[in-house]
Amino acid sequence: MMSTHEMFPSSHHAGSHYRGRAVVTIHGRDIEVDVELKGRREPIDGVFRWFGRISENTALIEMVGDAPRIRVRIRTLHSARDAWIGDLDPWNRLRVTGKSTPPFEVPTALSAEEKQ
């Protein structure tokens, strides 16, 4: 059977580093969510920044309320990291942003360009 990436090579999910279940800890409460995350090392400052969206989750949206950004903890099977959530989009997805080590596995080998 073909994977989603083989069937739809131009899919907007093709660049994602992690798609799946996660737990958001907000105000001491754990809420299970679905996330789509990706990240990149910024060439100027060298910091790894990661970002994405949390699928619609009524309980989480109610806890965020009107706040533009709230500090949370995102936990996947890989690890847990602090992040910011907010910025509700028209599809009721919350934006998540973080920097440094992400809560998903990333390749650690340097590319040929980075070695030079």
GINORDA-V202449 format. One record per pair of residues at least 6 apart in sequence whose ideal C-beta (glycine too) atoms are under 8 Angstrom apart, sorted by the first residue. I is the first residue (numbers start at 1). J is the second residue. D is the distance in Angstrom with one decimal. If there is no record, write none. Layout:
BEGIN
I_J_D / I_J_D
END
This chain:
BEGIN
4_11_6.5 / 4_13_6.8 / 5_11_6.8 / 5_13_7.7 / 5_14_5.6 / 8_14_7.7 / 13_19_6.4 / 13_36_6.8 / 15_38_5.6 / 16_36_5.2 / 16_37_6.8 / 16_38_5.1 / 16_52_7.4 / 17_37_6.0 / 17_38_4.7 / 17_39_6.0 / 17_50_7.7 / 17_102_7.4 / 17_104_5.4 / 17_105_7.9 / 17_106_6.3 / 18_35_7.0 / 18_36_7.4 / 18_37_4.5 / 18_38_7.6 / 18_52_7.8 / 18_76_6.5 / 18_78_7.7 / 18_102_7.8 / 18_103_7.6 / 18_104_3.5 / 18_105_7.9 / 19_34_7.9 / 19_35_7.3 / 19_36_4.8 / 19_37_7.7 / 20_34_6.9 / 20_35_7.0 / 20_76_7.0 / 20_77_8.0 / 21_32_6.5 / 21_33_7.5 / 21_34_6.2 / 21_35_7.8 / 21_76_7.4 / 21_77_7.9 / 22_32_7.6 / 22_33_5.6 / 22_34_7.4 / 22_35_4.6 / 22_54_7.8 / 22_74_5.5 / 22_75_6.2 / 22_76_4.9 / 22_103_7.1 / 23_30_5.1 / 23_31_6.9 / 23_32_5.6 / 23_33_7.3 / 23_74_7.6 / 23_75_4.4 / 24_30_7.4 / 24_31_5.0 / 24_33_5.4 / 24_54_6.8 / 24_60_6.1 / 24_72_5.2 / 24_73_7.3 / 24_74_5.9 / 24_75_7.9 / 24_85_7.0 / 25_31_7.9 / 25_72_6.1 / 25_73_4.1 / 25_75_7.0 / 26_60_6.9 / 26_63_5.2 / 26_64_7.5 / 26_70_6.5 / 26_72_4.8 / 26_85_7.7 / 27_63_6.3 / 29_63_7.1 / 31_57_6.4 / 31_59_5.5 / 31_60_5.0 / 31_63_7.4 / 33_54_4.9 / 33_55_6.4 / 33_57_5.0 / 33_60_6.3 / 34_54_7.3 / 34_55_4.1 / 34_57_8.0 / 35_52_5.9 / 35_53_7.1 / 35_54_5.3 / 35_55_7.1 / 35_74_7.2 / 35_76_7.7 / 35_96_6.7 / 36_52_4.9 / 36_53_5.6 / 36_55_7.7 / 37_50_5.8 / 37_51_7.0 / 37_52_3.7 / 37_96_7.0 / 37_102_6.8 / 37_103_7.5 / 37_104_5.8 / 38_50_6.9 / 38_51_6.8 / 38_52_6.0 / 39_48_5.8 / 39_49_6.2 / 39_50_3.2 / 39_51_6.9 / 39_102_5.0 / 39_104_7.8 / 39_106_6.5 / 40_48_7.2 / 40_49_6.5 / 41_47_7.2 / 41_48_4.9 / 41_49_7.9 / 42_48_7.6 / 42_49_5.9 / 47_99_5.5 / 47_100_6.6 / 48_99_6.7 / 48_100_6.0 / 48_101_7.1 / 48_102_6.8 / 48_106_7.3 / 49_97_7.3 / 49_98_7.4 / 49_99_4.9 / 50_97_7.4 / 50_98_5.1 / 50_99_7.2 / 50_102_4.0 / 50_103_7.9 / 50_104_7.6 / 51_95_7.0 / 51_96_6.5 / 51_97_4.7 / 51_98_7.4 / 52_95_7.6 / 52_96_5.5 / 53_89_7.1 / 53_93_4.2 / 53_94_6.8 / 53_95_6.0 / 53_96_6.9 / 54_60_6.7 / 54_85_6.6 / 54_93_6.1 / 54_94_4.5 / 54_95_7.9 / 54_96_5.7 / 55_93_5.9 / 56_91_6.8 / 56_92_4.0 / 56_93_6.1 / 57_94_7.8 / 60_85_7.8 / 60_94_6.6 / 61_88_6.7 / 61_92_6.4 / 61_94_6.9 / 63_70_7.9 / 64_70_5.6 / 64_85_6.4 / 64_86_6.4 / 64_88_7.4 / 64_94_6.4 / 67_86_6.2 / 68_86_5.1 / 68_87_7.3 / 69_84_4.8 / 69_85_7.1 / 69_86_4.0 / 69_87_7.6 / 70_84_6.9 / 70_85_5.7 / 70_86_6.1 / 71_82_6.6 / 71_83_7.7 / 71_84_6.0 / 72_82_7.4 / 72_83_5.7 / 72_84_7.3 / 72_85_5.3 / 72_96_7.9 / 73_80_5.6 / 73_81_7.1 / 73_82_5.7 / 73_83_7.2 / 74_80_6.7 / 74_81_5.8 / 74_82_7.9 / 74_83_4.9 / 74_96_6.4 / 74_98_7.2 / 74_103_5.0 / 75_103_6.5 / 76_103_4.7 / 76_104_5.8 / 78_103_6.0 / 78_104_5.3 / 78_105_5.4 / 79_101_7.4 / 79_103_5.1 / 79_104_7.9 / 80_103_5.9 / 81_98_5.6 / 81_100_7.7 / 81_101_6.3 / 81_102_6.2 / 81_103_4.4 / 82_98_6.7 / 83_96_5.2 / 83_97_6.2 / 83_98_3.9 / 83_103_7.9 / 84_96_7.2 / 84_97_5.1 / 84_98_7.1 / 85_94_4.9 / 85_95_6.7 / 85_96_5.0 / 85_97_7.9 / 86_94_6.5 / 86_95_6.3 / 87_94_6.8 / 87_95_3.9 / 88_94_5.8 / 89_95_7.2
END
